[in-house]
Amino acid sequence: MNDDRLEGRIAIVTGAGSGIGAAIARRFAAAGAQVVAADIRAEAVETLAGEHRGVTARGCDVTVSTGIDALVDETVRRCGRLDVMVNNVGQSIAGWLKDATDAEWERVLALTLSSTFFGVRAALRVMLPRRSGSIINISSGAGFCGAPGLATYGAAKAGVNNLTQSAAVENARSGVRINAISPGAIRTPGILQWAAELPGGVAAYEQTLLPGRFGRPEEIAAAALFLASDEASFVNGALLPVDGAASARMAAIDVPPG
Ligand SMILES: NC(=O)c1ccc[n+]([C@@H]2O[C@H](COP(=O)([O-])OP(=O)(O)OC[C@H]3O[C@@H](n4cnc5c(N)ncnc54)[C@H](O)[C@@H]3O)[C@@H](O)[C@H]2O)c1
């Protein structure tokens, strides 16, 4: 697909070594951006960078605020500015709320909510003086509704949603836009590992999904490209579901055949 919507733009994507983050990095590079693909697994983003022109790799643990600050500062030093920041890392630890340990709670909050806060803050600090930029947080349907076994993750993603809205409202006249994408179940290594533990495994889980299939990481990347581009110039503070209608469903009504 010939697309120049991000020609010359500088973007950072965290958690770009796998799944949704990798798809966003690839799509942004294909649209003309210079992409800094950051991941705690440096070797994963190095492979991605080796395969795609316009992608450079950086090792980074997003749970450490100084690490994200350094990532953003180094990008600005090297590339002159930052146009797009995608805060993509987030992770659940499945289990009943009554059994969740303090350490699990802290870990899920660190990976999912604190990492997003660090990324939003670091990006705002360099984008606000230029009065330009797009920040995209990857949230989840679990941030809107209760889901058995996902309470800590859902609470953290609800935090991501409010952080997104608060940042957008606080900076509504700044030229910097802050939005979130709320993916449905997307076929990535992360979710396949989680679904494999469910009764019936991955195939049974996929059958329960409202659209009858997993989404593809590329379907999230397409929405991220829109939010990153100037076409979304009046989209700010949005929590955009990309989920095959999952979040629109009234749960008491059965799924129609077809
Ligand atoms: N896959 C889904 O169905 C789904 C649904 C809703 C929301 N999400 C959200 O989308 C995002 C991406 O999910 P995914 O399924 O692509 O995940 P994934 O597990 O496939 O990839 C996550 C990437 O993040 C990296 N990472 C983990 N900890 C890190 C850290 N501390 N610092 C830097 N990088 C780190 C991993 O190495 C990996 O490359 C997450 O925020 C997730 O909550 C996913």
The ligand as a MOL file (V3000), in Angstrom:
LIG
                    3D

  0  0  0     0  0            999 V3000
M  V30 BEGIN CTAB
M  V30 COUNTS 44 48 0 0 0
M  V30 BEGIN ATOM
M  V30 1 N -3.5610 -8.8040 22.1100 0
M  V30 2 C -4.7540 -8.4280 22.5420 0
M  V30 3 O -5.7580 -9.1170 22.3520 0
M  V30 4 C -4.9110 -7.1450 23.2830 0
M  V30 5 C -6.2110 -6.7220 23.5940 0
M  V30 6 C -6.3880 -5.5270 24.2590 0
M  V30 7 C -5.2880 -4.7550 24.5970 0
M  V30 8 N -4.0450 -5.1860 24.2970 0 CHG=1
M  V30 9 C -2.9160 -4.3450 24.6730 0
M  V30 10 O -2.0750 -4.1420 23.5570 0
M  V30 11 C -0.7250 -3.9640 23.9950 0
M  V30 12 C 0.2000 -4.9040 23.2330 0
M  V30 13 O -0.2320 -6.2330 23.4520 0
M  V30 14 P 0.2940 -7.4830 22.5870 0
M  V30 15 O -0.7610 -8.5050 22.6630 0
M  V30 16 O 0.7750 -7.0100 21.2700 0 CHG=-1
M  V30 17 O 1.5250 -7.9610 23.5090 0
M  V30 18 P 2.7530 -8.9060 23.2140 0
M  V30 19 O 2.9670 -9.6950 24.4650 0
M  V30 20 O 2.6070 -9.6580 21.9290 0
M  V30 21 O 3.9570 -7.8660 23.0610 0
M  V30 22 C 4.3180 -7.0440 24.1330 0
M  V30 23 C 5.7320 -6.5150 23.9050 0
M  V30 24 O 6.0630 -5.6790 25.0210 0
M  V30 25 C 7.3760 -5.9710 25.4340 0
M  V30 26 N 7.5640 -5.6220 26.8570 0
M  V30 27 C 7.1220 -6.3140 27.9340 0
M  V30 28 N 7.5190 -5.7040 29.0670 0
M  V30 29 C 8.2350 -4.6150 28.6990 0
M  V30 30 C 8.9080 -3.5960 29.4160 0
M  V30 31 N 8.9310 -3.5910 30.7580 0
M  V30 32 N 9.5230 -2.6170 28.7220 0
M  V30 33 C 9.5170 -2.6190 27.3630 0
M  V30 34 N 8.9030 -3.5720 26.6250 0
M  V30 35 C 8.2640 -4.5520 27.2860 0
M  V30 36 C 7.5320 -7.4590 25.1960 0
M  V30 37 O 8.8970 -7.8360 25.1270 0
M  V30 38 C 6.7800 -7.6430 23.8740 0
M  V30 39 O 7.6460 -7.4770 22.7600 0
M  V30 40 C -0.7530 -4.1630 25.5120 0
M  V30 41 O -0.8780 -2.9250 26.1600 0
M  V30 42 C -2.0120 -4.9760 25.7220 0
M  V30 43 O -2.5430 -4.8020 27.0330 0
M  V30 44 C -3.8230 -6.3690 23.6440 0
M  V30 END ATOM
M  V30 BEGIN BOND
M  V30 1 1 1 2
M  V30 2 2 2 3
M  V30 3 1 2 4
M  V30 4 1 4 5
M  V30 5 2 4 44
M  V30 6 2 5 6
M  V30 7 1 6 7
M  V30 8 2 7 8
M  V30 9 1 8 9
M  V30 10 1 8 44
M  V30 11 1 9 10
M  V30 12 1 9 42
M  V30 13 1 10 11
M  V30 14 1 11 12
M  V30 15 1 11 40
M  V30 16 1 12 13
M  V30 17 1 13 14
M  V30 18 2 14 15
M  V30 19 1 14 16
M  V30 20 1 14 17
M  V30 21 1 17 18
M  V30 22 2 18 19
M  V30 23 1 18 20
M  V30 24 1 18 21
M  V30 25 1 21 22
M  V30 26 1 22 23
M  V30 27 1 23 24
M  V30 28 1 23 38
M  V30 29 1 24 25
M  V30 30 1 25 26
M  V30 31 1 25 36
M  V30 32 1 26 27
M  V30 33 1 26 35
M  V30 34 2 27 28
M  V30 35 1 28 29
M  V30 36 1 29 30
M  V30 37 2 29 35
M  V30 38 1 30 31
M  V30 39 2 30 32
M  V30 40 1 32 33
M  V30 41 2 33 34
M  V30 42 1 34 35
M  V30 43 1 36 37
M  V30 44 1 36 38
M  V30 45 1 38 39
M  V30 46 1 40 41
M  V30 47 1 40 42
M  V30 48 1 42 43
M  V30 END BOND
M  V30 END CTAB
M  END
